[in-house]
Amino acid sequence: MFLAEVNAALLTILGIVFVINAIVLIVFVLFRQSDSGGVGAAFGGGDGGGALGTKGQAVADKVIAFMGFTFVVLALAYSLVSTGGRSDSGPGPAATETPSDSGSENK
């Protein structure tokens, strides 16, 4: 019995949190002011203003780093829960062979 079969609610919650995390990460990356201005410059224009202000950029960088780390952790957790921790893509045959019941091998 696999973990995904046991607790489908956990898989749903992880999926929802993963999507929310991805959306928040995208928003923060878009509003981060780059050297060339970017989308953040549209709300504050050029010289250190930006959408989040000068001190806000340091906070935004920390939030982006945290959300990026959380994104990777959630992706790994979702993968483990959805597969139940098993790996079907490893080296070797995909399925084990079983002897036939006809007994023709022993003749």
Secondary structure, DSSP 8 states (H G I E B T S, - for coil): --HHHH-HHHHHHHHHHHHHHHHHHHHHHHHS-BTTBTGGGGTT-TTTTTTTHHHHHHHHHHHHHHHHHHHHHHHHHHHHHHHTT--SSSSS-SS-----TT-GGG-
